[in-house]
Amino acid sequence: MGMTLVSVDCPDFRWVMSTSGVSYLRFHGHMEWYAHTYGDGELTEFAERQRALGCDRNYAFFNKDTGMLENARSCGSAWLAL
C-alpha cells in the first residue's frame, strides 16, 4: 500500500514500529506533552529500538516546544554511534 504508520513517544504511551521498511517516530515529550527535553540515554534507547526494526529508512520528528534542535542533534549522534 505504500503507507507508513507513525510511531509515537508521548506521556500516554511509547510505540515504535515499522511499516513498508520505514520507521517514522514523532517525539511529543515523554513526561509532559510538548515540554520534555529528552536525555541522551532516552534518545539512544529510541535509536536502538528503531535500528532493531531493520528498516531501510528511519525518521525522527521533534514536535515539542523545548529542546527540539538540541534533541535532534543528539538523536543524530546516537544513530551515528550505533
N, C-alpha and C positions, 0 to 999 in steps of 0.2 A: 504494500500500500504506500510505502514511502513516507510514513508518518513517524515522528519521534515523540514519544511521551516525555514529559518534563519531570525530572527528579527534583525534589524539594527538600530544603532544610528550613524549618520554621519552629516556633515554640510548640506547635501541636504534634509534629512528627518529623522523622528523618527518613527519607525514601530515596534510595539511589538505585536506578535500574537503567536498562538499555533496550532500545528497540531499533531495528534496522541498522545495527552496527554503530550507533551513535549514542553517546551519553551527554545529556544536556542538564546541568544542575543549576538551580536557582537558589542562591543564598538570600534568605529574607531576614535572618537573625535568629540564632538558636534560643537564646534566653528571653528575648523580647523582640516583638515584631519591629523590623527596620532600625533597631537601635542596638545591635550587638556587634562588637568588633571581635572577629574570630582570632584566636591564638594560633601560633604556628602548629602546635600539636593537633588542633582541630582540622586545620587545612591539610596537614599531612595525612590524617585519617581519611578525609574525603578523597584525596588524590589516590591513596592506596585502594580505596573501595572502587573508584572509577577504573583504575588500571586493572583491577582484578576482573572486571567485566569483559576485558579483551576487545574493546571497541576499536574501530578504525579511526574514529574522531571523538574527542571529548571537549565539551564546552562548559564554562562556568560563567554565571552572570550574578553579579552582586547587586541585588535590588534592596538597598537599605540606605539609611541617612548618615551613618557614621562609618568611617574607616574603609570606604569602598576601594579607593586607589591602593592603599597600603595592603589590604587583604588580597586584591587582585595580583599585586606584585609577589606577595608571599605565596599565594596559590601557585603561580607560575614557577617560583623557585622550588616549591615542594614537588611539583611534577618533574622538573629537571633533575632533582636529586634522586628520583626513583630509578 
